[in-house]
Amino acid sequence: MRWLARKHPDIHVTAIDIDGLKTACKNVNEGRLSDRITLREMDASNLGFQSESFDHVVNFLGLEDIHMTWGREGVEKAFKEAHRVLRPGGSFCFVAMSSDEAET
């Protein structure tokens, strides 16, 4: 999220996590990016945003956690929510990795 905000100084990033925002807050404050990054504690399968709110949605390693917790149904809900909050023509990118890679 910091990388994205630094690489594209003209954008605002809204980042969510179901928990663990303490580390994210520290990273945002250390990077002096609090004016361009908003952090919200939220479940990706039940987003508290209005429909068509975002140009892009990125899920970085969250689908694995959703799948482990809620199974296929949770992943499907997360995809539907990403689609719902995207503006027409927006993009959805998700990053996943194998469990072998995740441990490193």
DRENTI-637677 format. One line per 5 residues: number of its first residue (from 1); for each residue x, y, z of N, C-alpha, C, O, CB. Coordinates in Angstrom, 3 decimals, padded with zeros to 6 digits. Glycine has a CB too. Layout:
<sites>
NUM	X,Y,Z,X,Y,Z,X,Y,Z,X,Y,Z,X,Y,Z; ... $
</sites>
This chain:
<sites>
1	000.818,-001.176,000.000,000.000,000.000,000.000,000.870,001.250,000.000,000.590,002.206,-000.723,-000.935,-000.008,001.192; 001.945,001.242,000.827,002.862,002.397,000.807,003.519,002.519,-000.551,003.652,003.618,-001.089,003.939,002.269,001.906; 003.931,001.382,-001.107,004.584,001.400,-002.408,003.662,002.004,-003.454,004.082,002.838,-004.257,005.006,-000.011,-002.822; 002.410,001.581,-003.440,001.438,002.072,-004.411,001.235,003.573,-004.270,001.193,004.292,-005.268,000.107,001.344,-004.248; 001.110,004.044,-003.044,000.904,005.479,-002.806,002.128,006.300,-003.213,001.992,007.404,-003.739,000.579,005.729,-001.328 $
6	003.306,005.764,-002.971,004.523,006.483,-003.375,004.724,006.469,-004.879,005.132,007.471,-005.465,005.739,005.880,-002.696; 004.440,005.339,-005.501,004.635,005.185,-006.948,003.659,006.071,-007.727,003.978,006.556,-008.813,004.457,003.705,-007.361; 002.472,006.273,-007.162,001.423,007.061,-007.828,000.946,008.161,-006.879,-000.078,008.004,-006.215,000.222,006.149,-008.265; 001.671,009.256,-006.813,001.343,010.306,-005.840,000.004,010.997,-006.075,-000.450,011.764,-005.226,002.416,011.333,-005.848; -000.633,010.737,-007.212,-001.905,011.381,-007.518,-003.116,010.560,-007.079,-004.250,010.967,-007.332,-001.992,011.649,-008.992 $
11	-002.905,009.416,-006.430,-004.033,008.581,-006.031,-004.219,008.578,-004.514,-003.312,008.909,-003.751,-003.835,007.154,-006.537; -005.415,008.194,-004.113,-005.720,007.969,-002.698,-005.991,006.474,-002.536,-006.729,005.883,-003.325,-006.959,008.844,-002.212; -005.403,005.876,-001.531,-005.544,004.442,-001.265,-006.431,004.255,-000.041,-006.217,004.881,000.997,-004.150,003.766,-001.050; -007.423,003.393,-000.173,-008.229,002.963,000.969,-007.882,001.506,001.199,-008.139,000.658,000.344,-009.787,003.168,000.722; -007.306,001.217,002.338,-006.868,-000.142,002.649,-007.728,-000.717,003.764,-008.050,-000.036,004.737,-005.376,-000.163,003.051 $
16	-008.094,-001.987,003.601,-008.878,-002.648,004.642,-008.147,-003.880,005.133,-007.318,-004.465,004.436,-010.277,-003.023,004.125; -008.479,-004.254,006.348,-008.015,-005.515,006.922,-009.031,-005.893,007.981,-009.600,-005.028,008.648,-006.549,-005.401,007.526; -009.253,-007.173,008.130,-010.237,-007.605,009.118,-009.712,-007.394,010.533,-010.493,-007.221,011.468,-010.603,-009.079,008.903; -008.410,-007.407,010.688,-007.768,-007.038,011.953,-006.291,-006.790,011.664,-005.836,-007.015,010.542,-007.956,-008.160,013.053; -005.562,-006.343,012.630,-004.139,-006.112,012.428,-003.789,-004.775,011.824,-002.762,-004.654,011.155,-003.597,-007.162,011.578 $
21	-004.609,-003.771,012.040,-004.332,-002.447,011.481,-003.225,-001.709,012.215,-002.746,-000.679,011.740,-005.580,-001.615,011.503; -002.814,-002.222,013.365,-001.768,-001.549,014.134,-000.487,-001.420,013.308,000.114,-000.347,013.256,-001.485,-002.313,015.441; -000.073,-002.503,012.669,001.134,-002.469,011.837,000.932,-001.555,010.633,001.827,-000.790,010.273,001.510,-003.889,011.367; -000.231,-001.634,010.019,-000.522,-000.784,008.865,-000.486,000.691,009.255,000.051,001.513,008.512,-001.893,-001.141,008.267; -001.047,001.032,010.403,-001.020,002.425,010.874,000.410,002.906,011.058,000.754,004.025,010.677,-001.796,002.567,012.195 $
26	001.230,002.062,011.637,002.632,002.414,011.838,003.317,002.670,010.498,004.051,003.647,010.349,003.363,001.300,012.607; 003.078,001.797,009.529,003.689,001.955,008.204,003.230,003.233,007.515,004.032,003.929,006.892,003.360,000.754,007.326; 001.961,003.539,007.625,001.425,004.760,007.005,002.032,005.990,007.666,002.448,006.923,006.979,-000.121,004.803,007.112; 002.086,005.997,008.988,002.632,007.159,009.706,004.128,007.330,009.440,004.595,008.450,009.232,002.386,007.017,011.215; 004.876,006.234,009.444,006.313,006.319,009.167,006.579,006.800,007.748,007.561,007.498,007.498,006.978,004.962,009.387 $
31	005.713,006.429,006.828,005.873,006.855,005.440,005.303,008.226,005.155,005.337,008.692,004.016,005.234,005.869,004.535; 004.771,008.887,006.197,004.154,010.212,006.062,003.107,010.230,004.940,003.082,011.134,004.104,005.236,011.277,005.790; 002.254,009.213,004.946,001.257,009.085,003.890,-000.176,009.114,004.424,-001.109,008.737,003.715,001.487,007.804,003.125; -000.350,009.552,005.642,-001.681,009.522,006.245,-002.686,010.413,005.517,-003.894,010.220,005.659,-001.594,009.940,007.689; -002.209,011.378,004.745,-003.118,012.225,003.979,-003.603,011.541,002.700,-004.551,012.010,002.069,-002.435,013.538,003.633 $
36	-002.954,010.423,002.308,-003.336,009.744,001.065,-003.704,008.278,001.238,-004.078,007.617,000.269,-002.225,009.846,000.084; -003.601,007.761,002.462,-003.990,006.377,002.727,-004.979,006.365,003.883,-004.686,006.858,004.972,-002.747,005.488,003.046; -006.139,005.803,003.637,-007.158,005.623,004.663,-007.200,004.143,005.035,-007.249,003.281,004.158,-008.559,006.125,004.171; -007.182,003.854,006.321,-007.235,002.480,006.813,-008.593,002.225,007.460,-009.092,003.034,008.242,-006.086,002.207,007.821; -009.175,001.079,007.115,-010.473,000.706,007.687,-010.449,-000.753,008.090,-009.988,-001.601,007.327,-011.621,000.970,006.686 $
41	-010.938,-001.051,009.272,-011.084,-002.444,009.692,-012.395,-002.960,009.099,-013.476,-002.464,009.417,-011.066,-002.586,011.270; -012.275,-003.973,008.224,-013.440,-004.416,007.477,-013.192,-005.799,006.893,-012.050,-006.176,006.627,-013.785,-003.414,006.365; -014.255,-006.541,006.698,-014.221,-007.869,006.090,-014.407,-007.722,004.577,-015.365,-007.089,004.134,-015.325,-008.798,006.704; -013.514,-008.293,003.792,-013.578,-008.168,002.331,-014.820,-008.819,001.737,-015.199,-008.509,000.608,-012.346,-008.780,001.707; -015.453,-009.712,002.478,-016.666,-010.352,001.957,-017.928,-009.589,002.358,-019.040,-010.019,002.053,-016.754,-011.796,002.455 $
46	-017.754,-008.460,003.040,-018.881,-007.618,003.435,-018.388,-006.177,003.542,-018.242,-005.640,004.639,-019.508,-008.102,004.789; -018.137,-005.568,002.402,-017.554,-004.232,002.355,-018.572,-003.156,002.713,-019.705,-003.177,002.232,-016.980,-003.962,000.976; -018.169,-002.241,003.539,-019.033,-001.145,003.969,-018.891,000.093,003.101,-018.908,001.212,003.613,-018.736,-000.790,005.396; -018.753,-000.089,001.817,-018.626,001.028,000.887,-019.833,001.044,-000.047,-020.465,000.014,-000.277,-017.303,000.930,000.076; -020.140,002.205,-000.574,-021.215,002.311,-001.549,-020.813,001.598,-002.834,-019.627,001.468,-003.137,-021.557,003.791,-001.830 $
51	-021.791,001.146,-003.571,-021.537,000.535,-004.878,-020.855,001.545,-005.790,-021.104,002.748,-005.707,-022.855,000.027,-005.520; -020.001,001.041,-006.650,-019.285,001.845,-007.648,-018.484,002.972,-007.007,-018.534,004.114,-007.465,-020.267,002.425,-008.656; -017.737,002.645,-005.937,-016.950,003.643,-005.207,-015.498,003.735,-005.634,-014.843,004.743,-005.371,-017.001,003.348,-003.759; -014.975,002.691,-006.296,-013.534,002.615,-006.549,-013.225,002.330,-008.011,-013.969,001.637,-008.703,-012.906,001.545,-005.678; -012.101,002.887,-008.459,-011.612,002.614,-009.813,-010.873,001.281,-009.881,-010.891,000.610,-010.913,-010.692,003.744,-010.283 $
56	-010.231,000.903,-008.796,-009.447,-000.331,-008.757,-009.606,-000.988,-007.385,-009.710,-000.310,-006.363,-007.945,-000.048,-009.062; -009.621,-002.301,-007.387,-009.626,-003.081,-006.146,-008.471,-004.059,-006.235,-008.321,-004.766,-007.232,-011.000,-003.829,-005.920; -007.650,-004.100,-005.183,-006.520,-005.026,-005.116,-006.661,-005.835,-003.837,-006.843,-005.279,-002.755,-005.142,-004.268,-005.161; -006.576,-007.138,-003.971,-006.588,-008.023,-002.805,-005.213,-008.668,-002.743,-004.865,-009.489,-003.592,-007.743,-009.111,-002.889; -004.444,-008.299,-001.746,-003.083,-008.814,-001.610,-003.049,-009.881,-000.531,-003.032,-009.571,000.660,-002.090,-007.677,-001.280 $
61	-003.040,-011.119,-000.946,-002.930,-012.298,-000.078,-004.120,-012.494,000.860,-004.036,-013.308,001.779,-001.681,-012.200,000.737; -005.202,-011.786,000.659,-006.359,-011.930,001.540,-007.259,-013.100,001.207,-007.951,-013.621,002.081,-007.157,-010.693,001.508; -007.259,-013.520,-000.056,-008.167,-014.596,-000.445,-007.832,-015.910,000.242,-008.723,-016.712,000.522,-008.135,-014.785,-001.941; -006.562,-016.133,000.514,-006.173,-017.360,001.217,-006.786,-017.379,002.606,-007.315,-018.402,003.039,-004.635,-017.482,001.308; -006.717,-016.255,003.306,-007.294,-016.173,004.642,-008.810,-016.329,004.602,-009.393,-017.017,005.440,-006.921,-014.848,005.298 $
66	-009.439,-015.690,003.630,-010.890,-015.805,003.491,-011.265,-017.257,003.239,-012.209,-017.770,003.840,-011.409,-014.902,002.345; -010.529,-017.923,002.351,-010.825,-019.313,002.043,-010.636,-020.208,003.263,-011.450,-021.097,003.514,-009.946,-019.796,000.900; -009.567,-019.979,004.020,-009.329,-020.802,005.207,-010.422,-020.599,006.257,-010.767,-021.532,006.982,-007.958,-020.478,005.810; -010.959,-019.399,006.338,-011.955,-019.077,007.357,-013.377,-019.393,006.895,-014.153,-019.994,007.638,-011.852,-017.612,007.736; -013.720,-018.989,005.670,-015.099,-019.073,005.194,-015.294,-020.022,004.019,-016.423,-020.216,003.567,-015.570,-017.717,004.805 $
71	-014.214,-020.618,003.516,-014.341,-021.549,002.397,-014.683,-020.859,001.096,-014.557,-019.643,000.957,-015.384,-022.578,002.702; -015.118,-021.665,000.150,-015.438,-021.158,-001.191,-016.516,-020.080,-001.146,-016.456,-019.102,-001.891,-015.892,-022.304,-002.094; -017.495,-020.260,-000.277,-018.580,-019.281,-000.168,-018.032,-017.899,000.202,-018.483,-016.890,-000.340,-019.614,-019.740,000.882; -017.069,-017.849,001.112,-016.474,-016.576,001.497,-015.710,-015.927,000.358,-015.781,-014.713,000.167,-015.559,-016.770,002.673; -014.973,-016.745,-000.408,-014.233,-016.227,-001.559,-015.205,-015.671,-002.594,-014.973,-014.598,-003.152,-013.348,-017.333,-002.187 $
76	-016.291,-016.395,-002.849,-017.289,-015.911,-003.807,-017.892,-014.589,-003.349,-018.102,-013.688,-004.162,-018.397,-016.955,-004.000; -018.174,-014.465,-002.045,-018.708,-013.200,-001.516,-017.704,-012.066,-001.696,-018.081,-010.949,-002.048,-019.073,-013.348,-000.025; -016.421,-012.355,-001.453,-015.389,-011.325,-001.604,-015.299,-010.858,-003.056,-015.162,-009.661,-003.313,-014.020,-011.857,-001.131; -015.375,-011.793,-004.010,-015.345,-011.417,-005.425,-016.575,-010.586,-005.786,-016.464,-009.600,-006.515,-015.269,-012.674,-006.318; -017.737,-010.973,-005.286,-018.964,-010.212,-005.570,-018.881,-008.807,-004.988,-019.314,-007.843,-005.621,-020.197,-010.942,-005.005 $
81	-018.327,-008.689,-003.786,-018.188,-007.382,-003.165,-017.196,-006.512,-003.947,-017.436,-005.321,-004.142,-017.735,-007.531,-001.705; -016.095,-007.102,-004.389,-015.126,-006.343,-005.198,-015.812,-005.829,-006.458,-015.624,-004.674,-006.840,-013.890,-007.224,-005.568; -016.593,-006.668,-007.095,-017.309,-006.262,-008.314,-018.324,-005.161,-008.001,-018.482,-004.218,-008.777,-018.024,-007.477,-008.956; -019.000,-005.283,-006.880,-020.028,-004.303,-006.510,-019.442,-002.911,-006.286,-020.039,-001.917,-006.700,-020.755,-004.760,-005.253; -018.284,-002.828,-005.636,-017.725,-001.510,-005.306,-016.919,-000.891,-006.447,-016.513,000.268,-006.361,-016.848,-001.621,-004.085 $
86	-016.686,-001.657,-007.514,-015.949,-001.118,-008.663,-016.833,-000.255,-009.542,-017.992,-000.579,-009.800,-015.355,-002.248,-009.487; -016.265,000.844,-009.993,-016.951,001.660,-010.989,-016.898,000.925,-012.325,-016.022,000.087,-012.540,-016.307,003.085,-011.100; -017.831,001.236,-013.221,-017.773,000.617,-014.555,-016.408,000.857,-015.204,-015.900,001.979,-015.205,-018.900,001.174,-015.463; -015.833,-000.189,-015.743,-014.516,-000.100,-016.365,-013.365,-000.250,-015.382,-012.202,-000.190,-015.781,-014.387,001.202,-017.073; -013.673,-000.445,-014.102,-012.633,-000.595,-013.087,-011.947,-001.949,-013.187,-012.358,-002.810,-013.966,-013.223,-000.414,-011.694 $
91	-010.909,-002.128,-012.401,-010.159,-003.389,-012.453,-010.055,-004.013,-011.066,-010.027,-003.321,-010.048,-008.750,-003.158,-013.036; -009.999,-005.339,-011.059,-009.821,-006.104,-009.832,-008.583,-006.961,-010.013,-008.501,-007.753,-010.952,-011.082,-006.979,-009.499; -007.640,-006.806,-009.133,-006.394,-007.569,-009.163,-006.258,-008.280,-007.828,-006.415,-007.667,-006.772,-005.154,-006.646,-009.446; -005.965,-009.569,-007.876,-005.698,-010.245,-006.612,-004.376,-010.970,-006.713,-004.022,-011.528,-007.751,-006.835,-011.226,-006.246; -003.659,-010.945,-005.609,-002.349,-011.578,-005.514,-002.500,-012.802,-004.629,-002.992,-012.714,-003.504,-001.264,-010.592,-004.948 $
96	-002.078,-013.929,-005.142,-002.123,-015.178,-004.380,-000.787,-015.871,-004.536,-000.073,-015.651,-005.515,-003.292,-016.102,-004.854; -000.452,-016.702,-003.576,000.776,-017.484,-003.687,000.568,-018.831,-003.013,-000.311,-018.997,-002.167,001.980,-016.731,-003.055; 001.383,-019.768,-003.401,001.266,-021.103,-002.818,001.682,-021.057,-001.360,002.389,-020.143,-000.936,002.124,-022.127,-003.595; 001.243,-022.042,-000.597,001.573,-022.075,000.832,003.080,-022.201,001.043,003.600,-021.711,002.046,000.844,-023.241,001.525; 003.790,-022.847,000.118,005.242,-022.944,000.222,005.885,-021.556,000.152,006.783,-021.236,000.931,005.801,-023.849,-000.892 $
101	005.417,-020.743,-000.785,005.960,-019.400,-000.927,005.550,-018.491,000.225,006.325,-017.629,000.640,005.514,-018.799,-002.239; 004.357,-018.674,000.736,003.840,-017.818,001.807,004.682,-017.925,003.067,004.802,-016.956,003.816,002.396,-018.179,002.122; 005.262,-019.084,003.306,006.064,-019.257,004.506,007.391,-018.547,004.431,008.028,-018.331,005.462,006.290,-020.701,004.764; 007.831,-018.176,003.241,009.099,-017.473,003.089,008.827,-015.992,003.030,009.759,-015.198,002.903,009.859,-017.943,001.830 $
</sites>
